[in-house]
């Protein structure tokens, strides 16, 4: 169940969760989430780290500036809040500069998350929605396999480890306090404002240059921003979401060549693909210091999101074609 029907959902107490705190509200996901929530009758409290990133408060949207969500002085912003959506954190860094990335990620993504959750429980917040990562399950899936909620955890880098440890701590807090925890693990998210590797690929396709990826036979799951925001909004309200971990995607896995052709169609042009063997691409990636980027383009990462679809009756409101069209239009 999605769209406007979510407003009719109730939690187990019969009370609508209409007062929502969103952390990291000026980020890629946060900007769209607070827009959708504010436009659909939610009273939104949005946090940012710097004052210059806060938009004017007004109507159903109130901004809070806090450099440290673990600070006990932030407790007042949780008073009267029904649900927290925790987006803030140290994102996966493509070019890591920290001497001890795991320690830094643990400080922000693990300790910071758990401190905020404990404060939320004391303040009487009923539900805590945590945005984790599919990296908790691993970086790749083998042929014929896909990740599900029952797959063993195998976090593959310091970012994913910090997210997994935060998940474990949140489940303990839920048991101790009764606060409902919902964990969402998305794959790569695309949409208006997307950056990093997806934006780079989009620009390469737009350039018309031949891409040596026509022979790749992988399968990867992706998630459009509009679909993810819809799923988050449902998880704020739906009684059956309490205590659950969900993998979320568009439900339209594609190979890298199929993705490039879909991007090209959204751009109104033809894709130019060359069939270069995957082994040669891996060698070139190693020589150029782009091993991880090549692995992402050639490897598989397949998700089974049937649990959230069946348990919450969720259907993604956007197809991949529609999501890519919106993403491309926003870049112009």
N, C-alpha and C positions, 0 to 999 in steps of 0.2 A: 504494500500500500504506500503510495507516495503522493506528492503534490499537495493540493489544498485539503485532502482528507486528513492530513496529519493534525490539523487544528482540532479535530474531534477526538484525538487520542487522550487517554487519561492514564495516570500511573496507578499503582495499586491502592493509593489513598483516595482515588476519585478526584484528585485535584490536578488541574492542568499545570504543567511546568512552563510558566510564562516568563519568569525572571531568570535570564541566562547570562553568565559571565563567560566571555570569550577572551582567552589569552592569546597574545601574538596576533592581535586583530588587524595589524597593518601589513601582514604577510600575504603571500600568494593565495592561500586558502582563506585566511581570516577576512580579507576585504570582501570577498564574495559572500562568505557566511554571514557576516553582520548585516550586509545589505539585504540578504534574503530574510533573515530573522526579523529585522526591523520593519521590513515591508509586509510581514505576515503577522503582525500583532504581538510580537515578543518585546519585552522590555529588556534591552541589551546593555550590559556593562562591558566595555571593551578596554583591554589593557595594551599599552605600548611602553617601550623602554625610554623613549625620548619625547619631549613635549612637542617638538616640531613635526612628529609623525601623527599626532592626534588631530582628528578633525573636530570642528566645533560640536559640542554636545547640544542636543535638542530633540524634542519629541520623545521617542522611545529609546534613544541612544545616548549613553553617558560614557565619557572617556576617563580612564584613570592612567596616570603616568607612574610607572614603578620600574626601577632598574633591577630589582631583585624580588621575584615572586615569592621567595622563601622568607622574606622579611616579615616578621610578626606584625609590623606596623600596617601591613596591607589587610589585616583582618577585617577592618570595617567595610571594605568593598565586597565582602562575602555575605554580609548581613542581609537577610531577606532573599538570597539567591536560591532558586530551586535546582538549577543544574549548572555545572561548569563544563565548558568545552576547552580542553587544554591543548592548544596548538603551539604555544611558545616553546622554544628550545633551541639547542645548537644543532643546526641542520647538517646533513652529510656534506662534508667539505671536499671538493674535488682536488684542490691543491692544498693539502694540509701543511700548516706551518708550526703547529704546537709541538713542543718536544715530547710531550706525553699526551697524545690525543685521547686515550682512554680515560685518564684522570680528569681532563677537562670536560669530556662528554658526560662522565659520571656525575660531576659536580652540577652541571646544568640539567641534563636530561633525566638523571636518576634522582639525585638528592633534591633538586629543585622541585621536581614533580611530586615527590612524596611529601615534602614539607607543605606544599600547597594543598595536597589532598588531605593531610591531617588537619590543617586549618579549616578546610571546607567541611570536614566531618564535624568538627567542634561547632562550626557556625550553623549546623543543621541542614547543609546542602544535601539533597536527596540523591542526586545522580552526578557522577563524574565521568565524562566521556573523554577518553584518552586517545590521541592520534599517535599511533605507533608506526610501524613500518613492516613491509613484507620481508625486509632484510632480516627480521627476527627468525624467519624460516630458512633463509639462505639466499645466496646470490643467483643460483641457477637451478633449474629442474632438468632431470634427464629425460630422454625420449620416452614418450608414453606415460610420463608421470606429471602430476600437478600438486601444488600445495593446497592443503585443506586445513581447517582448524585443528584437526587431529594429527597433522604432520609434526614430527619432532622439531623442537627449536634448534636452530644451528646458526646463530648470528655470525656473520662473516667478517665484520669489521668493528671498530670501536664504537661507531655510531649505533649500529644494530645491537651490540652488547648492552649499551647504556639504555636503549629502549626496552630490551628484554628484561633487564634488571628492574626497570621502572614498572613494567607489567607485573612482575612477581610481587613487588612491594605494594602495589595498588590492591592486588587480590588479598594480601594479608590485612591491609587497612579495612577493606570491605568486610572481611570476616570479623575483625575486632569491633567495628563501629556500626555495621549495618548499612553504611552508605552504598548505594548501588554503583557499581563500576561497569562501564562498557568500553571495550578496547577494539579499535579499528586498525587493521593493517592494510594500507593501500600499496599498490605498486607505483610505477612512475605515473605522475599526474600531469596532464596537459590541459591547456586552456588559455584564455586571455591573460597575458602577462607572464607566460611560462618562460623560463630562462634555461641556462646550462645546456646539456646535451640535446634536449629536444628542440630548443630554439636554434641551435647550431645546425641540426639536421634539416629543420624547416628552411633555413636560409640557403643551405646547400642545394636543396631541391629547387628552390626558387631561382637560384642562379642558372640552372640549366646545365651545369657541368655534369659530365658522365660520372656515375657513382659505381664503384666496383663491387656492388652488393647484390647483383642479380642472381647469383647462385646460392645464396644463403637459404637454408631450409630449416629455420628455427620456428618456434612459436612463443610469442610473448603476450602477456596481458597488460592492458593499459587502463587508465581511469580518467575520464573527462571531469574537469573541475565541477561542472554543473551537476553531474551525477553524484560526485562525492559529497557536495554540500547537501543534496537531497537526502542522501543516506545518513549524514550526521544529524540533520534536522529530525529525521524519523527516530533515530536512536536517542534523542533528547526526550522524546515523548512515549515511545511504545513500551508498554509494560513488559513484553516478552524480551526486550533488549537487556534488561537488568541482569548483570552478572555474566554477560556473554562476551566472547571474542569473535569478531567477524572479519573475514577477508572480503575485500570489496574491489570489484572491477567492472568494466563495461560489459563483460560477458561476450566480447567479440575478439578473441585472440587472433593475432595476425603474425605473419612472418615479416622480417625486415623489408623484403621487396614489396610485400603487400602494403605495408605501412607507407613506404615511399610513394607507391602508386596512389594511395588514398590521399596523401598530402598533395601530390601533384594535381589530382582531380579537384581538390578544394582550392588550389591556386589557379585552376583553369588552364593547365598546361599538361604536356605529356612527360612522363618520367623517362630519364635516360639512364639505363642500368646496364652494366657490364658484368658478365658471369666470371668472376675471379674466384678460384678455389679458396676455401676457408683457411687452409693451411698457409697459403701465401699471404693472406690478410693478417693472420696471427704473427707471421714472421715480420711483416712490415710494421705491425703495431709494436713489436718488441724492439725493433731497430729505432723507431721514432719516439719511443717512450710513451706510446699510446696503447699499451697492452690492455688496460682496463676498459678503455673506450671501445676497442675492437671486440673485446669479449662481450660487451653489452650488446653490440650490434649483431654478433654472430651466435651467441648463446640463447638458450630458451629460459623463460621464467613464466610458467603457466600457473594460473590461479583458478580454483574452483570456488566461486562465490555463491553456490547454491544455498548455503546455510542462511544467509541474511535474506535471500529471496523467498525461501520457504517459511522461515520462522517469523519474519516481519512482513511477509507478503510484499516485498519491495521489488519494483521493476525500475531499472534506470530510465529516467525520462528522456534521455538523449541517446541517439545512436552514435557510433563512432564517426560516421560521415557528417552528422550534424555538429558534433563537437569539434571536429577538425575545421569545418567551415567557419564556426564561430571563432576558433583560435586564429585562423588565418586572417579573417576580417579584422580582428583586433590589432594585428601587427601592422596594418596599413596606415 
